[in-house]
Amino acid sequence: MDVTRGPDFKEVNEAFSLSSFHSGFLKLAILKMVSQRPLHGYALMKEIERMSEGTWRPSPGSIYPALQELLRYGYITQEQEGRKRIYKITPQGDLIMRFAMDHLKVSIMNLENLLDYQTSGA
């Protein structure tokens, strides 16, 4: 690693398993959004992009596998509306989403503490 330019993405991903983090965060974002109103896959992609002010643009290659996994676990349902598949949260999905959001809030607090961390003059 060249410390003058920082680590490459592959190195950071291997060290901190960022792909697992992104996958979990995407599934949580999907659950949160479909808990507010039913949405189809393309609308989810656009809503995530809007919510993140354009800094996060999940591709169909990440959205649709995440939706399939959430369906398989029974956290969302799918209804056909013309050519669109509309996704809705289930009671189990809502329970999981609320638990995960509470856990995320604690994790964010810990990350904020880490970002602000300074030694106490030892």
Secondary structure, DSSP 8 states (H G I E B T S, - for coil): --TTT---HHHHHHHHTHHHHHHHHHHHHHHHHHHHS-EEHHHHHHHHHHHTTTS----HHHHHHHHHHHHHHTSEEEEEETTEEEEEE-HHHHHHHHHHHHHHHHHHHHHHHHHT------
